[in-house]
């Protein structure tokens, strides 16, 4: 798999979150890097598990969320950055084993 950027992860995450907002009739004008999906009430703890599962499915990886600061887990920018870095690291390690 080719490397992915933080922007690609963020774009996916923003689309995913906007769908949730629409389903819950929550009006969200913008989702920037500082957007905390938990703090604004868009997701709860179960919703966070669903976000992680969606990211794992989209980018074909099993994320190790323990290495991300729990306070940053629900913030779009840090989560996007972490996922991109993690996926790229996993891809590089897989490439090196062949």
Backbone as XML, in Angstrom:
<?xml version="1.0"?>
<chain id="A" units="angstrom">
  <residue number="1" name="UNK">
    <atom name="N" x="0.847" y="-1.181" z="0.000"/>
    <atom name="CA" x="0.000" y="0.000" z="0.000"/>
    <atom name="C" x="0.889" y="1.239" z="0.000"/>
  </residue>
  <residue number="2" name="UNK">
    <atom name="N" x="0.496" y="2.239" z="-0.730"/>
    <atom name="CA" x="1.249" y="3.491" z="-0.783"/>
    <atom name="C" x="1.091" y="4.249" z="0.526"/>
  </residue>
  <residue number="3" name="UNK">
    <atom name="N" x="2.004" y="5.161" z="0.756"/>
    <atom name="CA" x="1.898" y="5.946" z="1.984"/>
    <atom name="C" x="0.674" y="6.858" z="1.898"/>
  </residue>
  <residue number="4" name="UNK">
    <atom name="N" x="0.168" y="7.210" z="3.063"/>
    <atom name="CA" x="-0.987" y="8.102" z="3.127"/>
    <atom name="C" x="-0.592" y="9.354" z="3.896"/>
  </residue>
  <residue number="5" name="UNK">
    <atom name="N" x="-1.317" y="10.413" z="3.643"/>
    <atom name="CA" x="-1.022" y="11.675" z="4.323"/>
    <atom name="C" x="-2.051" y="11.933" z="5.416"/>
  </residue>
  <residue number="6" name="UNK">
    <atom name="N" x="-1.680" y="12.845" z="6.282"/>
    <atom name="CA" x="-2.603" y="13.266" z="7.326"/>
    <atom name="C" x="-3.856" y="13.866" z="6.701"/>
  </residue>
  <residue number="7" name="UNK">
    <atom name="N" x="-3.702" y="14.550" z="5.590"/>
    <atom name="CA" x="-4.844" y="15.176" z="4.899"/>
    <atom name="C" x="-5.826" y="14.111" z="4.419"/>
  </residue>
  <residue number="8" name="UNK">
    <atom name="N" x="-5.312" y="13.006" z="3.882"/>
    <atom name="CA" x="-6.190" y="11.926" z="3.432"/>
    <atom name="C" x="-6.991" y="11.353" z="4.598"/>
  </residue>
  <residue number="9" name="UNK">
    <atom name="N" x="-6.329" y="11.150" z="5.717"/>
    <atom name="CA" x="-7.016" y="10.627" z="6.901"/>
    <atom name="C" x="-8.035" y="11.640" z="7.394"/>
  </residue>
  <residue number="10" name="UNK">
    <atom name="N" x="-7.634" y="12.907" z="7.467"/>
    <atom name="CA" x="-8.544" y="13.948" z="7.946"/>
    <atom name="C" x="-9.758" y="14.067" z="7.028"/>
  </residue>
  <residue number="11" name="UNK">
    <atom name="N" x="-9.547" y="14.022" z="5.717"/>
    <atom name="CA" x="-10.673" y="14.109" z="4.781"/>
    <atom name="C" x="-11.674" y="12.984" z="5.023"/>
  </residue>
  <residue number="12" name="UNK">
    <atom name="N" x="-11.164" y="11.773" z="5.205"/>
    <atom name="CA" x="-12.040" y="10.643" z="5.499"/>
    <atom name="C" x="-12.782" y="10.877" z="6.813"/>
  </residue>
  <residue number="13" name="UNK">
    <atom name="N" x="-12.046" y="11.301" z="7.827"/>
    <atom name="CA" x="-12.618" y="11.519" z="9.152"/>
    <atom name="C" x="-13.680" y="12.619" z="9.127"/>
  </residue>
  <residue number="14" name="UNK">
    <atom name="N" x="-13.412" y="13.700" z="8.422"/>
    <atom name="CA" x="-14.382" y="14.800" z="8.322"/>
    <atom name="C" x="-15.659" y="14.307" z="7.648"/>
  </residue>
  <residue number="15" name="UNK">
    <atom name="N" x="-15.542" y="13.589" z="6.542"/>
    <atom name="CA" x="-16.734" y="13.052" z="5.871"/>
    <atom name="C" x="-17.521" y="12.140" z="6.801"/>
  </residue>
  <residue number="16" name="UNK">
    <atom name="N" x="-16.805" y="11.283" z="7.512"/>
    <atom name="CA" x="-17.436" y="10.354" z="8.445"/>
    <atom name="C" x="-18.190" y="11.118" z="9.543"/>
  </residue>
  <residue number="17" name="UNK">
    <atom name="N" x="-17.538" y="12.120" z="10.111"/>
    <atom name="CA" x="-18.148" y="12.895" z="11.194"/>
    <atom name="C" x="-19.327" y="13.733" z="10.715"/>
  </residue>
  <residue number="18" name="UNK">
    <atom name="N" x="-19.242" y="14.264" z="9.515"/>
    <atom name="CA" x="-20.361" y="15.045" z="8.977"/>
    <atom name="C" x="-21.590" y="14.173" z="8.772"/>
  </residue>
  <residue number="19" name="UNK">
    <atom name="N" x="-21.383" y="12.912" z="8.388"/>
    <atom name="CA" x="-22.513" y="11.986" z="8.256"/>
    <atom name="C" x="-23.157" y="11.729" z="9.616"/>
  </residue>
  <residue number="20" name="UNK">
    <atom name="N" x="-22.320" y="11.561" z="10.630"/>
    <atom name="CA" x="-22.847" y="11.361" z="11.985"/>
    <atom name="C" x="-23.629" y="12.596" z="12.429"/>
  </residue>
  <residue number="21" name="UNK">
    <atom name="N" x="-23.080" y="13.767" z="12.181"/>
    <atom name="CA" x="-23.749" y="15.014" z="12.558"/>
    <atom name="C" x="-25.099" y="15.128" z="11.865"/>
  </residue>
  <residue number="22" name="UNK">
    <atom name="N" x="-25.135" y="14.768" z="10.591"/>
    <atom name="CA" x="-26.393" y="14.838" z="9.846"/>
    <atom name="C" x="-27.415" y="13.858" z="10.423"/>
  </residue>
  <residue number="23" name="UNK">
    <atom name="N" x="-26.968" y="12.643" z="10.730"/>
    <atom name="CA" x="-27.866" y="11.644" z="11.320"/>
    <atom name="C" x="-28.425" y="12.098" z="12.667"/>
  </residue>
  <residue number="24" name="UNK">
    <atom name="N" x="-27.617" y="12.839" z="13.433"/>
    <atom name="CA" x="-28.029" y="13.300" z="14.758"/>
    <atom name="C" x="-28.632" y="14.702" z="14.728"/>
  </residue>
  <residue number="25" name="UNK">
    <atom name="N" x="-28.761" y="15.268" z="13.535"/>
    <atom name="CA" x="-29.276" y="16.628" z="13.360"/>
    <atom name="C" x="-28.483" y="17.649" z="14.170"/>
  </residue>
  <residue number="26" name="UNK">
    <atom name="N" x="-27.163" y="17.482" z="14.158"/>
    <atom name="CA" x="-26.262" y="18.421" z="14.810"/>
    <atom name="C" x="-25.630" y="19.278" z="13.721"/>
  </residue>
  <residue number="27" name="UNK">
    <atom name="N" x="-25.782" y="20.595" z="13.852"/>
    <atom name="CA" x="-25.223" y="21.490" z="12.845"/>
    <atom name="C" x="-23.757" y="21.776" z="13.166"/>
  </residue>
  <residue number="28" name="UNK">
    <atom name="N" x="-22.907" y="21.441" z="12.218"/>
    <atom name="CA" x="-21.480" y="21.698" z="12.354"/>
    <atom name="C" x="-21.045" y="22.492" z="11.134"/>
  </residue>
  <residue number="29" name="UNK">
    <atom name="N" x="-20.455" y="23.656" z="11.399"/>
    <atom name="CA" x="-20.031" y="24.514" z="10.289"/>
    <atom name="C" x="-18.692" y="24.071" z="9.720"/>
  </residue>
  <residue number="30" name="UNK">
    <atom name="N" x="-17.726" y="23.834" z="10.578"/>
    <atom name="CA" x="-16.407" y="23.396" z="10.113"/>
    <atom name="C" x="-15.833" y="22.377" z="11.083"/>
  </residue>
  <residue number="31" name="UNK">
    <atom name="N" x="-14.996" y="21.526" z="10.518"/>
    <atom name="CA" x="-14.261" y="20.570" z="11.339"/>
    <atom name="C" x="-12.794" y="20.815" z="11.035"/>
  </residue>
  <residue number="32" name="UNK">
    <atom name="N" x="-12.124" y="21.477" z="11.983"/>
    <atom name="CA" x="-10.705" y="21.758" z="11.799"/>
    <atom name="C" x="-9.869" y="20.827" z="12.660"/>
  </residue>
  <residue number="33" name="UNK">
    <atom name="N" x="-8.568" y="21.033" z="12.668"/>
    <atom name="CA" x="-7.671" y="20.148" z="13.407"/>
    <atom name="C" x="-7.932" y="20.143" z="14.913"/>
  </residue>
  <residue number="34" name="UNK">
    <atom name="N" x="-8.477" y="21.225" z="15.452"/>
    <atom name="CA" x="-8.738" y="21.321" z="16.887"/>
    <atom name="C" x="-10.120" y="20.803" z="17.289"/>
  </residue>
  <residue number="35" name="UNK">
    <atom name="N" x="-10.895" y="20.336" z="16.324"/>
    <atom name="CA" x="-12.255" y="19.866" z="16.582"/>
    <atom name="C" x="-12.215" y="18.617" z="17.459"/>
  </residue>
  <residue number="36" name="UNK">
    <atom name="N" x="-12.838" y="18.708" z="18.628"/>
    <atom name="CA" x="-12.902" y="17.576" z="19.557"/>
    <atom name="C" x="-14.297" y="16.963" z="19.458"/>
  </residue>
  <residue number="37" name="UNK">
    <atom name="N" x="-14.370" y="15.829" z="18.788"/>
    <atom name="CA" x="-15.672" y="15.215" z="18.501"/>
    <atom name="C" x="-16.416" y="14.779" z="19.755"/>
  </residue>
  <residue number="38" name="UNK">
    <atom name="N" x="-15.692" y="14.463" z="20.813"/>
    <atom name="CA" x="-16.308" y="14.063" z="22.079"/>
    <atom name="C" x="-16.811" y="15.291" z="22.837"/>
  </residue>
  <residue number="39" name="UNK">
    <atom name="N" x="-15.989" y="16.331" z="22.906"/>
    <atom name="CA" x="-16.333" y="17.542" z="23.667"/>
    <atom name="C" x="-17.571" y="18.247" z="23.118"/>
  </residue>
  <residue number="40" name="UNK">
    <atom name="N" x="-17.766" y="18.193" z="21.799"/>
    <atom name="CA" x="-18.937" y="18.865" z="21.217"/>
    <atom name="C" x="-20.180" y="17.977" z="21.238"/>
  </residue>
  <residue number="41" name="UNK">
    <atom name="N" x="-20.033" y="16.749" z="21.747"/>
    <atom name="CA" x="-21.186" y="15.860" z="21.864"/>
    <atom name="C" x="-21.538" y="15.100" z="20.602"/>
  </residue>
  <residue number="42" name="UNK">
    <atom name="N" x="-20.630" y="15.095" z="19.623"/>
    <atom name="CA" x="-20.909" y="14.387" z="18.376"/>
    <atom name="C" x="-20.828" y="12.872" z="18.573"/>
  </residue>
  <residue number="43" name="UNK">
    <atom name="N" x="-19.876" y="12.445" z="19.398"/>
    <atom name="CA" x="-19.737" y="11.019" z="19.683"/>
    <atom name="C" x="-19.602" y="10.804" z="21.192"/>
  </residue>
  <residue number="44" name="UNK">
    <atom name="N" x="-19.887" y="9.575" z="21.598"/>
    <atom name="CA" x="-19.643" y="9.150" z="22.981"/>
    <atom name="C" x="-18.578" y="8.056" z="22.923"/>
  </residue>
  <residue number="45" name="UNK">
    <atom name="N" x="-18.374" y="7.339" z="24.000"/>
    <atom name="CA" x="-17.312" y="6.327" z="24.017"/>
    <atom name="C" x="-17.570" y="5.220" z="22.994"/>
  </residue>
  <residue number="46" name="UNK">
    <atom name="N" x="-18.808" y="4.811" z="22.832"/>
    <atom name="CA" x="-19.138" y="3.812" z="21.814"/>
    <atom name="C" x="-18.891" y="4.384" z="20.418"/>
  </residue>
  <residue number="47" name="UNK">
    <atom name="N" x="-19.253" y="5.637" z="20.243"/>
    <atom name="CA" x="-19.014" y="6.304" z="18.967"/>
    <atom name="C" x="-17.536" y="6.376" z="18.630"/>
  </residue>
  <residue number="48" name="UNK">
    <atom name="N" x="-16.695" y="6.542" z="19.652"/>
    <atom name="CA" x="-15.249" y="6.580" z="19.414"/>
    <atom name="C" x="-14.756" y="5.233" z="18.915"/>
  </residue>
  <residue number="49" name="UNK">
    <atom name="N" x="-15.282" y="4.167" z="19.468"/>
    <atom name="CA" x="-14.925" y="2.828" z="18.992"/>
    <atom name="C" x="-15.343" y="2.653" z="17.531"/>
  </residue>
  <residue number="50" name="UNK">
    <atom name="N" x="-16.494" y="3.216" z="17.174"/>
    <atom name="CA" x="-16.965" y="3.140" z="15.795"/>
    <atom name="C" x="-16.066" y="3.959" z="14.866"/>
  </residue>
  <residue number="51" name="UNK">
    <atom name="N" x="-15.592" y="5.107" z="15.327"/>
    <atom name="CA" x="-14.662" y="5.926" z="14.545"/>
    <atom name="C" x="-13.371" y="5.144" z="14.300"/>
  </residue>
  <residue number="52" name="UNK">
    <atom name="N" x="-12.843" y="4.538" z="15.342"/>
    <atom name="CA" x="-11.602" y="3.770" z="15.224"/>
    <atom name="C" x="-11.794" y="2.600" z="14.253"/>
  </residue>
  <residue number="53" name="UNK">
    <atom name="N" x="-12.916" y="1.912" z="14.369"/>
    <atom name="CA" x="-13.199" y="0.798" z="13.470"/>
    <atom name="C" x="-13.303" y="1.273" z="12.024"/>
  </residue>
  <residue number="54" name="UNK">
    <atom name="N" x="-13.941" y="2.404" z="11.811"/>
    <atom name="CA" x="-14.056" y="2.949" z="10.454"/>
    <atom name="C" x="-12.676" y="3.287" z="9.887"/>
  </residue>
  <residue number="55" name="UNK">
    <atom name="N" x="-11.822" y="3.876" z="10.710"/>
    <atom name="CA" x="-10.463" y="4.191" z="10.274"/>
    <atom name="C" x="-9.678" y="2.923" z="9.956"/>
  </residue>
  <residue number="56" name="UNK">
    <atom name="N" x="-9.807" y="1.921" z="10.813"/>
    <atom name="CA" x="-9.110" y="0.657" z="10.583"/>
    <atom name="C" x="-9.574" y="-0.003" z="9.289"/>
  </residue>
  <residue number="57" name="UNK">
    <atom name="N" x="-10.878" y="0.009" z="9.055"/>
    <atom name="CA" x="-11.423" y="-0.583" z="7.831"/>
    <atom name="C" x="-10.956" y="0.181" z="6.595"/>
  </residue>
  <residue number="58" name="UNK">
    <atom name="N" x="-11.019" y="1.490" z="6.665"/>
    <atom name="CA" x="-10.647" y="2.325" z="5.519"/>
    <atom name="C" x="-9.178" y="2.156" z="5.144"/>
  </residue>
  <residue number="59" name="UNK">
    <atom name="N" x="-8.308" y="2.128" z="6.147"/>
    <atom name="CA" x="-6.872" y="2.114" z="5.878"/>
    <atom name="C" x="-6.231" y="0.738" z="6.098"/>
  </residue>
  <residue number="60" name="UNK">
    <atom name="N" x="-7.066" y="-0.290" z="6.255"/>
    <atom name="CA" x="-6.622" y="-1.684" z="6.348"/>
    <atom name="C" x="-5.493" y="-1.887" z="7.352"/>
  </residue>
  <residue number="61" name="UNK">
    <atom name="N" x="-5.745" y="-1.456" z="8.567"/>
    <atom name="CA" x="-4.747" y="-1.573" z="9.618"/>
    <atom name="C" x="-5.452" y="-1.769" z="10.952"/>
  </residue>
  <residue number="62" name="UNK">
    <atom name="N" x="-4.788" y="-2.419" z="11.887"/>
    <atom name="CA" x="-5.304" y="-2.519" z="13.253"/>
    <atom name="C" x="-4.516" y="-1.522" z="14.093"/>
  </residue>
  <residue number="63" name="UNK">
    <atom name="N" x="-5.166" y="-0.463" z="14.496"/>
    <atom name="CA" x="-4.498" y="0.629" z="15.203"/>
    <atom name="C" x="-4.176" y="0.262" z="16.640"/>
  </residue>
  <residue number="64" name="UNK">
    <atom name="N" x="-3.045" y="0.739" z="17.113"/>
    <atom name="CA" x="-2.649" y="0.598" z="18.511"/>
    <atom name="C" x="-2.893" y="1.955" z="19.165"/>
  </residue>
  <residue number="65" name="UNK">
    <atom name="N" x="-4.075" y="2.136" z="19.690"/>
    <atom name="CA" x="-4.462" y="3.442" z="20.216"/>
    <atom name="C" x="-3.808" y="3.737" z="21.559"/>
  </residue>
  <residue number="66" name="UNK">
    <atom name="N" x="-3.204" y="2.755" z="22.190"/>
    <atom name="CA" x="-2.563" y="2.962" z="23.489"/>
    <atom name="C" x="-1.384" y="3.913" z="23.394"/>
  </residue>
  <residue number="67" name="UNK">
    <atom name="N" x="-0.790" y="4.025" z="22.211"/>
    <atom name="CA" x="0.370" y="4.905" z="22.076"/>
    <atom name="C" x="-0.004" y="6.349" z="21.754"/>
  </residue>
  <residue number="68" name="UNK">
    <atom name="N" x="-1.291" y="6.642" z="21.660"/>
    <atom name="CA" x="-1.757" y="8.008" z="21.447"/>
    <atom name="C" x="-2.308" y="8.540" z="22.764"/>
  </residue>
  <residue number="69" name="UNK">
    <atom name="N" x="-1.910" y="9.747" z="23.135"/>
    <atom name="CA" x="-2.390" y="10.394" z="24.356"/>
    <atom name="C" x="-3.920" y="10.383" z="24.363"/>
  </residue>
  <residue number="70" name="UNK">
    <atom name="N" x="-4.512" y="9.872" z="25.420"/>
    <atom name="CA" x="-5.967" y="9.738" z="25.519"/>
    <atom name="C" x="-6.696" y="11.067" z="25.323"/>
  </residue>
  <residue number="71" name="UNK">
    <atom name="N" x="-6.088" y="12.170" z="25.733"/>
    <atom name="CA" x="-6.719" y="13.475" z="25.568"/>
    <atom name="C" x="-6.761" y="13.907" z="24.109"/>
  </residue>
  <residue number="72" name="UNK">
    <atom name="N" x="-5.887" y="13.339" z="23.286"/>
    <atom name="CA" x="-5.834" y="13.704" z="21.868"/>
    <atom name="C" x="-6.619" y="12.744" z="20.986"/>
  </residue>
  <residue number="73" name="UNK">
    <atom name="N" x="-7.050" y="11.642" z="21.552"/>
    <atom name="CA" x="-7.741" y="10.610" z="20.801"/>
    <atom name="C" x="-8.982" y="11.126" z="20.079"/>
  </residue>
  <residue number="74" name="UNK">
    <atom name="N" x="-9.686" y="12.064" z="20.682"/>
    <atom name="CA" x="-10.948" y="12.537" z="20.109"/>
    <atom name="C" x="-10.801" y="13.837" z="19.327"/>
  </residue>
  <residue number="75" name="UNK">
    <atom name="N" x="-9.572" y="14.306" z="19.153"/>
    <atom name="CA" x="-9.316" y="15.560" z="18.438"/>
    <atom name="C" x="-8.875" y="15.221" z="17.010"/>
  </residue>
  <residue number="76" name="UNK">
    <atom name="N" x="-9.537" y="15.811" z="16.021"/>
    <atom name="CA" x="-9.362" y="15.442" z="14.622"/>
    <atom name="C" x="-7.912" y="15.533" z="14.137"/>
  </residue>
  <residue number="77" name="UNK">
    <atom name="N" x="-7.227" y="16.634" z="14.379"/>
    <atom name="CA" x="-5.864" y="16.806" z="13.874"/>
    <atom name="C" x="-4.883" y="15.783" z="14.415"/>
  </residue>
  <residue number="78" name="UNK">
    <atom name="N" x="-4.756" y="15.677" z="15.739"/>
    <atom name="CA" x="-3.835" y="14.689" z="16.294"/>
    <atom name="C" x="-4.201" y="13.244" z="15.918"/>
  </residue>
  <residue number="79" name="UNK">
    <atom name="N" x="-5.487" y="12.937" z="15.879"/>
    <atom name="CA" x="-5.903" y="11.590" z="15.499"/>
    <atom name="C" x="-5.534" y="11.308" z="14.042"/>
  </residue>
  <residue number="80" name="UNK">
    <atom name="N" x="-5.775" y="12.265" z="13.154"/>
    <atom name="CA" x="-5.435" y="12.102" z="11.742"/>
    <atom name="C" x="-3.937" y="11.915" z="11.560"/>
  </residue>
  <residue number="81" name="UNK">
    <atom name="N" x="-3.166" y="12.721" z="12.257"/>
    <atom name="CA" x="-1.707" y="12.631" z="12.183"/>
    <atom name="C" x="-1.227" y="11.273" z="12.681"/>
  </residue>
  <residue number="82" name="UNK">
    <atom name="N" x="-1.773" y="10.837" z="13.803"/>
    <atom name="CA" x="-1.378" y="9.555" z="14.379"/>
    <atom name="C" x="-1.703" y="8.407" z="13.424"/>
  </residue>
  <residue number="83" name="UNK">
    <atom name="N" x="-2.914" y="8.401" z="12.884"/>
    <atom name="CA" x="-3.326" y="7.313" z="11.994"/>
    <atom name="C" x="-2.429" y="7.273" z="10.756"/>
  </residue>
  <residue number="84" name="UNK">
    <atom name="N" x="-2.165" y="8.420" z="10.150"/>
    <atom name="CA" x="-1.297" y="8.457" z="8.965"/>
    <atom name="C" x="0.093" y="7.930" z="9.300"/>
  </residue>
  <residue number="85" name="UNK">
    <atom name="N" x="0.661" y="8.387" z="10.402"/>
    <atom name="CA" x="1.990" y="7.929" z="10.810"/>
    <atom name="C" x="1.996" y="6.429" z="11.097"/>
  </residue>
  <residue number="86" name="UNK">
    <atom name="N" x="0.980" y="5.964" z="11.781"/>
    <atom name="CA" x="0.903" y="4.548" z="12.145"/>
    <atom name="C" x="0.770" y="3.671" z="10.903"/>
  </residue>
  <residue number="87" name="UNK">
    <atom name="N" x="-0.123" y="4.061" z="9.994"/>
    <atom name="CA" x="-0.323" y="3.282" z="8.766"/>
    <atom name="C" x="0.962" y="3.254" z="7.950"/>
  </residue>
  <residue number="88" name="UNK">
    <atom name="N" x="1.604" y="4.403" z="7.810"/>
    <atom name="CA" x="2.847" y="4.460" z="7.044"/>
    <atom name="C" x="3.951" y="3.624" z="7.683"/>
  </residue>
  <residue number="89" name="UNK">
    <atom name="N" x="4.022" y="3.633" z="9.012"/>
    <atom name="CA" x="5.013" y="2.823" z="9.720"/>
    <atom name="C" x="4.742" y="1.336" z="9.499"/>
  </residue>
  <residue number="90" name="UNK">
    <atom name="N" x="3.483" y="0.938" z="9.596"/>
    <atom name="CA" x="3.124" y="-0.465" z="9.388"/>
    <atom name="C" x="3.433" y="-0.892" z="7.951"/>
  </residue>
  <residue number="91" name="UNK">
    <atom name="N" x="3.142" y="-0.019" z="6.994"/>
    <atom name="CA" x="3.425" y="-0.333" z="5.598"/>
    <atom name="C" x="4.921" y="-0.480" z="5.367"/>
  </residue>
  <residue number="92" name="UNK">
    <atom name="N" x="5.711" y="0.382" z="5.981"/>
    <atom name="CA" x="7.165" y="0.319" z="5.819"/>
    <atom name="C" x="7.719" y="-0.958" z="6.443"/>
  </residue>
  <residue number="93" name="UNK">
    <atom name="N" x="7.215" y="-1.319" z="7.619"/>
    <atom name="CA" x="7.670" y="-2.545" z="8.270"/>
    <atom name="C" x="7.304" y="-3.770" z="7.442"/>
  </residue>
  <residue number="94" name="UNK">
    <atom name="N" x="6.115" y="-3.765" z="6.857"/>
    <atom name="CA" x="5.701" y="-4.885" z="6.012"/>
    <atom name="C" x="6.574" y="-4.966" z="4.763"/>
  </residue>
  <residue number="95" name="UNK">
    <atom name="N" x="6.903" y="-3.835" z="4.219"/>
    <atom name="CA" x="7.757" y="-3.762" z="3.037"/>
    <atom name="C" x="9.158" y="-4.303" z="3.340"/>
  </residue>
  <residue number="96" name="UNK">
    <atom name="N" x="9.653" y="-4.000" z="4.525"/>
    <atom name="CA" x="11.000" y="-4.433" z="4.911"/>
    <atom name="C" x="11.080" y="-5.925" z="5.198"/>
  </residue>
  <residue number="97" name="UNK">
    <atom name="N" x="9.951" y="-6.569" z="5.470"/>
    <atom name="CA" x="9.968" y="-7.998" z="5.771"/>
    <atom name="C" x="9.931" y="-8.850" z="4.501"/>
  </residue>
  <residue number="98" name="UNK">
    <atom name="N" x="9.657" y="-8.242" z="3.372"/>
    <atom name="CA" x="9.604" y="-8.995" z="2.103"/>
    <atom name="C" x="10.916" y="-9.050" z="1.430"/>
  </residue>
</chain>
